[in-house]
Structures are given as structure tokens and as C-alpha cells.
Amino acid sequence: MIITLTANPALDIYSKTERLEPNEKLRCETPLIDAGGGGVNVSRVIKRLGGQSTAVYAKGGHTGKLFYDLLKKEGVTQNPVEVTNDLRQNFAVTETATGNLYRFGFPGAQLQESEYEALLDKVSRCEKGAFLVASGSLPPGAPSNFYARVAAKAKACRLKFVLDTSGKSYQGVLEQGAYLLKPNKRELSDITGQSAENLEEQKSALLDILKKYSVEIIVLSLGGEGALLATKGEVKHYPAPQVEHVSSIGAGDSMVAGLVYALSTGQPLKNAILYGLSCGSATIKSPGTELLKKEDVEVLYEQLLKQNLREGRTI
């Protein structure tokens, strides 16, 4: 069983225009509108991969209703918390003359403490042994320890807690413990308070976290260079499949989705990291806010399996 948690979901609006010009009215194509936000994207990808999850998120206003309907259309199981304020929107546009992608993120509405408690209550009702994936930013004014509170709930309910968020939102989580963390290089520096520019510094920082805290796995995202997979006493580098870079929107969420989905089906960690990397790359080759296609994932995954077999990588 997989549950995703998104405290700051967003309607993602994507379009194209020939060229961005200052002070001009820009004619855009018919927009694509999708339900988005970290954990929600994880649920959407898991559905595309053939799996099942339940998306827990904060739903408010007319945008929240549209959001719910979009997820329902995709067949994603939902268990939202009704909140007072409207769900936020994000906007992205591709300049077709150059291929450049521009992304505009709007702040989410503040949640009341009772609404945060309602999200935590949803988490506490999950069955033991389930994967709980908390992903994405927090709304303005959110308690700095919110994810630490989620981690504490997960520990009390014996859930496998997976977290992918910005560096400062990791505050207090390490002390509570987690099954898996997925920072990027900047977020790793935020967590440790030290710069980690090269692979050796990054490996050292990851091992130090695993030694000090009750964290089982850390996957450090390196973008196009793949990821570092850290377990107790060992860190290994896994390159990502090389694809044409079209859009990075949702790529990190796709990587988490593939990784957790593979683990939930009993795949060994080595295979799960390769599947996660394949999912991330499959989304990168998709335009705008579009997420991966399963057939692309399978092709990339087979390529990685063969590559790693040749190079003798094992966990």
C-alpha cells in the first residue's frame, strides 16, 4: 500500500507561445491543465505504471474542485482534506522559437492548524507497513516542523516514511527517522550546513547522516548525472539514462514514484533505483507538464539493466 501526502498541491497550467516579449500581449496555445504538486504527481505516475496509491492532500475552493475532478479522471484514489482557502496554481510556458521553458510558481494559501492536524490524522489511519510518501513544498506560514510531525506519526504507525522536499523542510525529520530521503545537491547542503560540491564530499555527507540518524536509505539526485544511492556504510553512483531534455517538470516526482512503486512490489533496491531513474528520464523527454509514458520507462529500464550488468554494479 502506498499513500502520498501533499500539503501544498497546485493546478499546473502549461502552454506555448512563439516568443516572450516584454510589454506585449503574448498569444498562447490552448492550455493544458493538470493536478500537480509533489505527492500528487507521485500518485499520478504510480497509476501510469500500473500501481495503486491514495493521494492525501489539502483541497480548497473552486480550484480544489477542478483539481479533484482532474485526478478522478486519471483514476487516482483520493482522500483529501477540505480546507478554507483556494488551492494554488502554477504556470509554465514554452517559447517555441528557442525551446526555452519558463516556470512561474505562485504561493499556496495558508492552512489553519486544524487543517494540518486533519492531514496528520489521515496519515495515522494508514495500515502498518505501508509506504508514506510526503513530497513537495509547504504552504506559506506552515509550521517548520510539519514534516517532522509527519515522520513521528509514520514511526508510531510503523509506516515506511519517504520524504522529498526542500532542505529547510527537513528540519526535525532526521531526529524522528525515515525510511528514505531524496534530497538534491543543494538540499543536502541545507541539511548538513556544509558545501558538498564533488562526489567524494557528497558521499561523505550521506554516510555521516546515515551514521548519526535512523535513516535507512538516501537517494541523492544529481540531475542528468543520475543519483547516489546511500545505505549503511556504502554509497554507489548510478548514471541516469541519456535522453533528449525537453522538460524537467515532474521529473523528480517521477523518480520517487518509480522507486517507491518498485520497492512496494518487492523489487530489490538495486532494481528500484534503476527503475526510478528510468521514470525520471522518461518524464524529462516529455513536453511541458506531461508526465512519463510507461512504454518509455520500460525501454529505458531495460537499457539500464543491461548497462549495469556489463559494469558489474550490485548492492
Contacts in CASP RR format, 6 or more apart in sequence:
PFRMAT RR
TARGET T0000
AUTHOR 0000-0000-0000
METHOD contacts of the structure
MODEL  1
MIITLTANPALDIYSKTERLEPNEKLRCETPLIDAGGGGVNVSRVIKRLG
GQSTAVYAKGGHTGKLFYDLLKKEGVTQNPVEVTNDLRQNFAVTETATGN
LYRFGFPGAQLQESEYEALLDKVSRCEKGAFLVASGSLPPGAPSNFYARV
AAKAKACRLKFVLDTSGKSYQGVLEQGAYLLKPNKRELSDITGQSAENLE
EQKSALLDILKKYSVEIIVLSLGGEGALLATKGEVKHYPAPQVEHVSSIG
AGDSMVAGLVYALSTGQPLKNAILYGLSCGSATIKSPGTELLKKEDVEVL
YEQLLKQNLREGRTI
1 53 0 8 1.000
1 54 0 8 1.000
1 126 0 8 1.000
1 127 0 8 1.000
1 129 0 8 1.000
1 130 0 8 1.000
1 131 0 8 1.000
1 264 0 8 1.000
2 43 0 8 1.000
2 46 0 8 1.000
2 52 0 8 1.000
2 53 0 8 1.000
2 54 0 8 1.000
2 130 0 8 1.000
2 131 0 8 1.000
2 133 0 8 1.000
2 260 0 8 1.000
2 261 0 8 1.000
2 264 0 8 1.000
3 53 0 8 1.000
3 54 0 8 1.000
3 56 0 8 1.000
3 123 0 8 1.000
3 126 0 8 1.000
3 130 0 8 1.000
3 131 0 8 1.000
3 132 0 8 1.000
3 133 0 8 1.000
3 159 0 8 1.000
4 38 0 8 1.000
4 39 0 8 1.000
4 40 0 8 1.000
4 42 0 8 1.000
4 43 0 8 1.000
4 53 0 8 1.000
4 54 0 8 1.000
4 55 0 8 1.000
4 56 0 8 1.000
4 57 0 8 1.000
4 132 0 8 1.000
4 133 0 8 1.000
4 134 0 8 1.000
4 135 0 8 1.000
5 39 0 8 1.000
5 56 0 8 1.000
5 57 0 8 1.000
5 119 0 8 1.000
5 122 0 8 1.000
5 123 0 8 1.000
5 132 0 8 1.000
5 133 0 8 1.000
5 134 0 8 1.000
5 135 0 8 1.000
5 150 0 8 1.000
6 36 0 8 1.000
6 37 0 8 1.000
6 38 0 8 1.000
6 39 0 8 1.000
6 40 0 8 1.000
6 55 0 8 1.000
6 56 0 8 1.000
6 57 0 8 1.000
6 58 0 8 1.000
6 135 0 8 1.000
6 136 0 8 1.000
7 57 0 8 1.000
7 58 0 8 1.000
7 111 0 8 1.000
7 116 0 8 1.000
7 119 0 8 1.000
7 134 0 8 1.000
7 136 0 8 1.000
7 138 0 8 1.000
7 139 0 8 1.000
7 142 0 8 1.000
7 146 0 8 1.000
8 37 0 8 1.000
8 58 0 8 1.000
8 88 0 8 1.000
8 108 0 8 1.000
8 136 0 8 1.000
8 137 0 8 1.000
8 138 0 8 1.000
8 139 0 8 1.000
8 142 0 8 1.000
9 35 0 8 1.000
9 36 0 8 1.000
9 37 0 8 1.000
9 38 0 8 1.000
9 39 0 8 1.000
9 40 0 8 1.000
9 57 0 8 1.000
9 58 0 8 1.000
9 59 0 8 1.000
9 67 0 8 1.000
9 87 0 8 1.000
9 88 0 8 1.000
10 36 0 8 1.000
10 37 0 8 1.000
10 87 0 8 1.000
10 88 0 8 1.000
10 89 0 8 1.000
10 90 0 8 1.000
10 105 0 8 1.000
10 106 0 8 1.000
10 108 0 8 1.000
11 33 0 8 1.000
11 34 0 8 1.000
11 35 0 8 1.000
11 36 0 8 1.000
11 63 0 8 1.000
11 64 0 8 1.000
11 66 0 8 1.000
11 67 0 8 1.000
11 70 0 8 1.000
11 87 0 8 1.000
11 88 0 8 1.000
11 89 0 8 1.000
11 90 0 8 1.000
12 33 0 8 1.000
12 34 0 8 1.000
12 35 0 8 1.000
12 36 0 8 1.000
12 37 0 8 1.000
12 89 0 8 1.000
12 90 0 8 1.000
12 92 0 8 1.000
12 249 0 8 1.000
12 289 0 8 1.000
13 31 0 8 1.000
13 32 0 8 1.000
13 33 0 8 1.000
13 89 0 8 1.000
13 90 0 8 1.000
13 91 0 8 1.000
13 92 0 8 1.000
14 31 0 8 1.000
14 32 0 8 1.000
14 33 0 8 1.000
14 34 0 8 1.000
14 91 0 8 1.000
14 92 0 8 1.000
14 93 0 8 1.000
14 94 0 8 1.000
14 249 0 8 1.000
14 288 0 8 1.000
14 289 0 8 1.000
15 28 0 8 1.000
15 29 0 8 1.000
15 30 0 8 1.000
15 31 0 8 1.000
15 32 0 8 1.000
15 92 0 8 1.000
15 93 0 8 1.000
15 94 0 8 1.000
16 28 0 8 1.000
16 29 0 8 1.000
16 93 0 8 1.000
16 94 0 8 1.000
16 95 0 8 1.000
16 96 0 8 1.000
17 26 0 8 1.000
17 27 0 8 1.000
17 28 0 8 1.000
17 29 0 8 1.000
17 93 0 8 1.000
17 94 0 8 1.000
17 95 0 8 1.000
17 96 0 8 1.000
18 27 0 8 1.000
18 95 0 8 1.000
18 96 0 8 1.000
18 97 0 8 1.000
19 95 0 8 1.000
19 96 0 8 1.000
19 97 0 8 1.000
19 98 0 8 1.000
20 26 0 8 1.000
20 93 0 8 1.000
20 95 0 8 1.000
20 102 0 8 1.000
28 93 0 8 1.000
32 288 0 8 1.000
32 289 0 8 1.000
32 290 0 8 1.000
33 66 0 8 1.000
33 70 0 8 1.000
34 44 0 8 1.000
34 70 0 8 1.000
34 289 0 8 1.000
35 44 0 8 1.000
35 67 0 8 1.000
35 70 0 8 1.000
35 71 0 8 1.000
35 74 0 8 1.000
35 76 0 8 1.000
36 44 0 8 1.000
36 67 0 8 1.000
36 90 0 8 1.000
36 289 0 8 1.000
37 135 0 8 1.000
37 136 0 8 1.000
37 253 0 8 1.000
38 135 0 8 1.000
38 136 0 8 1.000
38 164 0 8 1.000
38 250 0 8 1.000
38 253 0 8 1.000
39 55 0 8 1.000
39 57 0 8 1.000
39 133 0 8 1.000
39 134 0 8 1.000
39 135 0 8 1.000
39 136 0 8 1.000
39 253 0 8 1.000
40 55 0 8 1.000
40 57 0 8 1.000
40 71 0 8 1.000
40 76 0 8 1.000
41 135 0 8 1.000
41 250 0 8 1.000
41 253 0 8 1.000
41 254 0 8 1.000
41 257 0 8 1.000
41 291 0 8 1.000
42 53 0 8 1.000
42 133 0 8 1.000
42 135 0 8 1.000
42 253 0 8 1.000
42 256 0 8 1.000
42 257 0 8 1.000
42 260 0 8 1.000
43 53 0 8 1.000
43 54 0 8 1.000
43 55 0 8 1.000
43 71 0 8 1.000
43 76 0 8 1.000
43 77 0 8 1.000
43 257 0 8 1.000
44 71 0 8 1.000
44 74 0 8 1.000
44 76 0 8 1.000
44 257 0 8 1.000
44 291 0 8 1.000
45 253 0 8 1.000
45 254 0 8 1.000
45 257 0 8 1.000
45 258 0 8 1.000
45 261 0 8 1.000
45 279 0 8 1.000
45 283 0 8 1.000
45 291 0 8 1.000
45 292 0 8 1.000
46 52 0 8 1.000
46 53 0 8 1.000
46 257 0 8 1.000
46 258 0 8 1.000
46 260 0 8 1.000
46 261 0 8 1.000
47 53 0 8 1.000
47 74 0 8 1.000
47 75 0 8 1.000
47 76 0 8 1.000
48 291 0 8 1.000
48 292 0 8 1.000
48 293 0 8 1.000
48 294 0 8 1.000
49 257 0 8 1.000
49 258 0 8 1.000
49 261 0 8 1.000
49 279 0 8 1.000
49 294 0 8 1.000
49 297 0 8 1.000
50 294 0 8 1.000
51 261 0 8 1.000
52 77 0 8 1.000
53 76 0 8 1.000
53 77 0 8 1.000
53 133 0 8 1.000
54 77 0 8 1.000
54 78 0 8 1.000
54 79 0 8 1.000
55 71 0 8 1.000
55 76 0 8 1.000
55 77 0 8 1.000
55 78 0 8 1.000
55 79 0 8 1.000
55 80 0 8 1.000
56 79 0 8 1.000
56 80 0 8 1.000
56 81 0 8 1.000
56 119 0 8 1.000
56 122 0 8 1.000
56 123 0 8 1.000
57 78 0 8 1.000
57 80 0 8 1.000
57 81 0 8 1.000
58 80 0 8 1.000
58 81 0 8 1.000
58 83 0 8 1.000
58 87 0 8 1.000
58 111 0 8 1.000
58 115 0 8 1.000
58 119 0 8 1.000
58 139 0 8 1.000
59 65 0 8 1.000
59 67 0 8 1.000
59 68 0 8 1.000
59 80 0 8 1.000
59 81 0 8 1.000
59 82 0 8 1.000
59 83 0 8 1.000
59 87 0 8 1.000
60 82 0 8 1.000
60 83 0 8 1.000
60 84 0 8 1.000
60 85 0 8 1.000
60 86 0 8 1.000
60 87 0 8 1.000
61 85 0 8 1.000
61 86 0 8 1.000
61 87 0 8 1.000
62 86 0 8 1.000
63 86 0 8 1.000
63 87 0 8 1.000
63 88 0 8 1.000
63 89 0 8 1.000
64 86 0 8 1.000
64 87 0 8 1.000
67 87 0 8 1.000
68 78 0 8 1.000
68 80 0 8 1.000
71 78 0 8 1.000
72 78 0 8 1.000
79 122 0 8 1.000
81 115 0 8 1.000
81 118 0 8 1.000
81 119 0 8 1.000
81 122 0 8 1.000
83 109 0 8 1.000
83 111 0 8 1.000
83 112 0 8 1.000
83 115 0 8 1.000
84 109 0 8 1.000
84 112 0 8 1.000
84 115 0 8 1.000
85 108 0 8 1.000
85 109 0 8 1.000
85 110 0 8 1.000
85 111 0 8 1.000
86 109 0 8 1.000
87 108 0 8 1.000
87 109 0 8 1.000
88 106 0 8 1.000
88 107 0 8 1.000
88 108 0 8 1.000
88 109 0 8 1.000
89 106 0 8 1.000
90 103 0 8 1.000
90 104 0 8 1.000
90 105 0 8 1.000
90 106 0 8 1.000
91 103 0 8 1.000
91 104 0 8 1.000
91 105 0 8 1.000
91 106 0 8 1.000
92 101 0 8 1.000
92 102 0 8 1.000
92 103 0 8 1.000
92 104 0 8 1.000
92 247 0 8 1.000
92 249 0 8 1.000
92 288 0 8 1.000
92 289 0 8 1.000
93 101 0 8 1.000
93 102 0 8 1.000
93 104 0 8 1.000
94 100 0 8 1.000
94 101 0 8 1.000
94 102 0 8 1.000
94 247 0 8 1.000
94 287 0 8 1.000
94 288 0 8 1.000
95 101 0 8 1.000
95 102 0 8 1.000
101 247 0 8 1.000
101 248 0 8 1.000
101 249 0 8 1.000
101 288 0 8 1.000
103 249 0 8 1.000
107 139 0 8 1.000
107 140 0 8 1.000
108 139 0 8 1.000
108 140 0 8 1.000
109 139 0 8 1.000
109 140 0 8 1.000
110 139 0 8 1.000
110 140 0 8 1.000
110 141 0 8 1.000
110 142 0 8 1.000
111 139 0 8 1.000
111 142 0 8 1.000
113 143 0 8 1.000
116 142 0 8 1.000
116 143 0 8 1.000
116 146 0 8 1.000
116 149 0 8 1.000
120 149 0 8 1.000
120 150 0 8 1.000
120 153 0 8 1.000
123 132 0 8 1.000
123 150 0 8 1.000
123 153 0 8 1.000
123 154 0 8 1.000
123 157 0 8 1.000
123 159 0 8 1.000
124 153 0 8 1.000
124 156 0 8 1.000
124 157 0 8 1.000
126 132 0 8 1.000
126 157 0 8 1.000
126 159 0 8 1.000
128 157 0 8 1.000
128 158 0 8 1.000
128 159 0 8 1.000
129 158 0 8 1.000
129 159 0 8 1.000
129 160 0 8 1.000
130 159 0 8 1.000
130 160 0 8 1.000
131 159 0 8 1.000
131 160 0 8 1.000
131 162 0 8 1.000
131 179 0 8 1.000
131 260 0 8 1.000
131 263 0 8 1.000
131 264 0 8 1.000
132 150 0 8 1.000
132 154 0 8 1.000
132 159 0 8 1.000
132 160 0 8 1.000
132 161 0 8 1.000
132 162 0 8 1.000
133 162 0 8 1.000
133 163 0 8 1.000
133 164 0 8 1.000
133 256 0 8 1.000
133 260 0 8 1.000
134 147 0 8 1.000
134 150 0 8 1.000
134 161 0 8 1.000
134 162 0 8 1.000
134 163 0 8 1.000
134 164 0 8 1.000
134 165 0 8 1.000
135 162 0 8 1.000
135 163 0 8 1.000
135 164 0 8 1.000
135 165 0 8 1.000
135 253 0 8 1.000
135 256 0 8 1.000
136 164 0 8 1.000
136 165 0 8 1.000
136 166 0 8 1.000
136 169 0 8 1.000
137 165 0 8 1.000
137 166 0 8 1.000
137 169 0 8 1.000
138 146 0 8 1.000
138 147 0 8 1.000
138 165 0 8 1.000
138 169 0 8 1.000
143 149 0 8 1.000
144 168 0 8 1.000
144 169 0 8 1.000
144 171 0 8 1.000
145 171 0 8 1.000
145 172 0 8 1.000
146 169 0 8 1.000
147 163 0 8 1.000
147 165 0 8 1.000
147 169 0 8 1.000
147 170 0 8 1.000
147 171 0 8 1.000
147 172 0 8 1.000
147 173 0 8 1.000
148 171 0 8 1.000
148 172 0 8 1.000
148 173 0 8 1.000
148 175 0 8 1.000
148 176 0 8 1.000
150 161 0 8 1.000
150 163 0 8 1.000
151 161 0 8 1.000
151 163 0 8 1.000
151 172 0 8 1.000
151 173 0 8 1.000
151 176 0 8 1.000
151 177 0 8 1.000
151 178 0 8 1.000
152 176 0 8 1.000
153 159 0 8 1.000
154 160 0 8 1.000
154 161 0 8 1.000
154 178 0 8 1.000
155 161 0 8 1.000
155 176 0 8 1.000
155 177 0 8 1.000
160 179 0 8 1.000
160 180 0 8 1.000
161 177 0 8 1.000
161 178 0 8 1.000
161 179 0 8 1.000
161 180 0 8 1.000
162 178 0 8 1.000
162 179 0 8 1.000
162 180 0 8 1.000
162 181 0 8 1.000
162 182 0 8 1.000
162 256 0 8 1.000
162 260 0 8 1.000
163 170 0 8 1.000
163 173 0 8 1.000
163 178 0 8 1.000
163 180 0 8 1.000
163 181 0 8 1.000
163 182 0 8 1.000
164 181 0 8 1.000
164 182 0 8 1.000
164 183 0 8 1.000
164 252 0 8 1.000
164 253 0 8 1.000
164 256 0 8 1.000
165 187 0 8 1.000
166 187 0 8 1.000
166 190 0 8 1.000
167 183 0 8 1.000
167 186 0 8 1.000
167 187 0 8 1.000
167 190 0 8 1.000
167 191 0 8 1.000
168 190 0 8 1.000
170 181 0 8 1.000
170 183 0 8 1.000
170 187 0 8 1.000
170 190 0 8 1.000
170 191 0 8 1.000
173 181 0 8 1.000
174 191 0 8 1.000
174 209 0 8 1.000
174 212 0 8 1.000
174 213 0 8 1.000
174 215 0 8 1.000
175 213 0 8 1.000
176 214 0 8 1.000
177 213 0 8 1.000
177 214 0 8 1.000
177 215 0 8 1.000
178 214 0 8 1.000
178 215 0 8 1.000
178 216 0 8 1.000
179 215 0 8 1.000
179 216 0 8 1.000
179 217 0 8 1.000
180 215 0 8 1.000
180 216 0 8 1.000
180 217 0 8 1.000
180 218 0 8 1.000
180 219 0 8 1.000
180 259 0 8 1.000
180 260 0 8 1.000
181 209 0 8 1.000
181 215 0 8 1.000
181 217 0 8 1.000
181 218 0 8 1.000
181 219 0 8 1.000
182 218 0 8 1.000
182 219 0 8 1.000
182 220 0 8 1.000
182 221 0 8 1.000
182 252 0 8 1.000
182 255 0 8 1.000
182 256 0 8 1.000
182 259 0 8 1.000
183 190 0 8 1.000
183 191 0 8 1.000
183 218 0 8 1.000
183 220 0 8 1.000
183 221 0 8 1.000
184 220 0 8 1.000
184 221 0 8 1.000
184 222 0 8 1.000
184 223 0 8 1.000
185 196 0 8 1.000
185 202 0 8 1.000
185 220 0 8 1.000
185 221 0 8 1.000
185 222 0 8 1.000
188 196 0 8 1.000
188 202 0 8 1.000
188 205 0 8 1.000
188 206 0 8 1.000
188 220 0 8 1.000
189 195 0 8 1.000
189 196 0 8 1.000
191 209 0 8 1.000
192 205 0 8 1.000
192 208 0 8 1.000
192 209 0 8 1.000
194 205 0 8 1.000
195 201 0 8 1.000
196 202 0 8 1.000
196 204 0 8 1.000
196 205 0 8 1.000
199 228 0 8 1.000
199 237 0 8 1.000
202 220 0 8 1.000
202 228 0 8 1.000
203 228 0 8 1.000
203 230 0 8 1.000
203 235 0 8 1.000
206 218 0 8 1.000
206 220 0 8 1.000
206 228 0 8 1.000
206 230 0 8 1.000
206 235 0 8 1.000
207 230 0 8 1.000
207 233 0 8 1.000
207 235 0 8 1.000
209 215 0 8 1.000
209 218 0 8 1.000
209 230 0 8 1.000
210 218 0 8 1.000
210 230 0 8 1.000
210 231 0 8 1.000
210 232 0 8 1.000
210 233 0 8 1.000
211 232 0 8 1.000
211 233 0 8 1.000
216 231 0 8 1.000
216 232 0 8 1.000
217 229 0 8 1.000
217 230 0 8 1.000
217 231 0 8 1.000
217 269 0 8 1.000
218 228 0 8 1.000
218 229 0 8 1.000
218 230 0 8 1.000
219 227 0 8 1.000
219 228 0 8 1.000
219 229 0 8 1.000
219 230 0 8 1.000
219 255 0 8 1.000
219 259 0 8 1.000
219 273 0 8 1.000
220 227 0 8 1.000
220 228 0 8 1.000
220 230 0 8 1.000
221 227 0 8 1.000
221 252 0 8 1.000
221 255 0 8 1.000
222 228 0 8 1.000
222 237 0 8 1.000
222 240 0 8 1.000
223 240 0 8 1.000
224 240 0 8 1.000
225 239 0 8 1.000
225 240 0 8 1.000
226 237 0 8 1.000
226 238 0 8 1.000
226 239 0 8 1.000
226 240 0 8 1.000
226 277 0 8 1.000
227 237 0 8 1.000
227 238 0 8 1.000
227 240 0 8 1.000
227 255 0 8 1.000
227 273 0 8 1.000
227 277 0 8 1.000
228 235 0 8 1.000
228 236 0 8 1.000
228 237 0 8 1.000
228 238 0 8 1.000
229 235 0 8 1.000
229 236 0 8 1.000
229 237 0 8 1.000
229 238 0 8 1.000
229 269 0 8 1.000
229 273 0 8 1.000
229 315 0 8 1.000
231 269 0 8 1.000
231 315 0 8 1.000
234 315 0 8 1.000
236 313 0 8 1.000
236 315 0 8 1.000
238 273 0 8 1.000
238 274 0 8 1.000
238 277 0 8 1.000
238 304 0 8 1.000
238 308 0 8 1.000
238 313 0 8 1.000
239 277 0 8 1.000
239 307 0 8 1.000
240 277 0 8 1.000
240 280 0 8 1.000
240 281 0 8 1.000
241 277 0 8 1.000
241 278 0 8 1.000
241 281 0 8 1.000
241 300 0 8 1.000
241 303 0 8 1.000
241 304 0 8 1.000
242 281 0 8 1.000
243 281 0 8 1.000
243 282 0 8 1.000
243 284 0 8 1.000
243 285 0 8 1.000
243 300 0 8 1.000
244 285 0 8 1.000
245 284 0 8 1.000
245 285 0 8 1.000
246 284 0 8 1.000
246 285 0 8 1.000
246 286 0 8 1.000
246 287 0 8 1.000
246 288 0 8 1.000
247 283 0 8 1.000
247 284 0 8 1.000
247 286 0 8 1.000
247 287 0 8 1.000
247 288 0 8 1.000
247 289 0 8 1.000
247 290 0 8 1.000
248 284 0 8 1.000
249 283 0 8 1.000
249 288 0 8 1.000
249 289 0 8 1.000
250 280 0 8 1.000
250 283 0 8 1.000
250 289 0 8 1.000
250 291 0 8 1.000
251 280 0 8 1.000
251 281 0 8 1.000
251 283 0 8 1.000
251 284 0 8 1.000
252 280 0 8 1.000
252 283 0 8 1.000
254 276 0 8 1.000
254 279 0 8 1.000
254 280 0 8 1.000
254 282 0 8 1.000
254 283 0 8 1.000
254 291 0 8 1.000
254 292 0 8 1.000
255 276 0 8 1.000
255 277 0 8 1.000
255 279 0 8 1.000
255 280 0 8 1.000
256 276 0 8 1.000
257 276 0 8 1.000
257 279 0 8 1.000
258 272 0 8 1.000
258 275 0 8 1.000
258 276 0 8 1.000
258 278 0 8 1.000
258 279 0 8 1.000
258 297 0 8 1.000
259 272 0 8 1.000
259 273 0 8 1.000
259 275 0 8 1.000
259 276 0 8 1.000
259 279 0 8 1.000
261 275 0 8 1.000
262 271 0 8 1.000
262 272 0 8 1.000
262 275 0 8 1.000
262 276 0 8 1.000
263 269 0 8 1.000
263 272 0 8 1.000
267 275 0 8 1.000
268 315 0 8 1.000
269 315 0 8 1.000
270 308 0 8 1.000
270 313 0 8 1.000
270 314 0 8 1.000
270 315 0 8 1.000
271 305 0 8 1.000
274 301 0 8 1.000
274 304 0 8 1.000
274 305 0 8 1.000
274 308 0 8 1.000
275 297 0 8 1.000
275 301 0 8 1.000
277 300 0 8 1.000
277 304 0 8 1.000
278 297 0 8 1.000
278 298 0 8 1.000
278 300 0 8 1.000
278 301 0 8 1.000
278 304 0 8 1.000
279 292 0 8 1.000
279 297 0 8 1.000
280 292 0 8 1.000
281 300 0 8 1.000
282 292 0 8 1.000
282 293 0 8 1.000
282 296 0 8 1.000
282 297 0 8 1.000
282 300 0 8 1.000
283 290 0 8 1.000
283 291 0 8 1.000
283 292 0 8 1.000
285 296 0 8 1.000
286 292 0 8 1.000
286 293 0 8 1.000
286 296 0 8 1.000
END
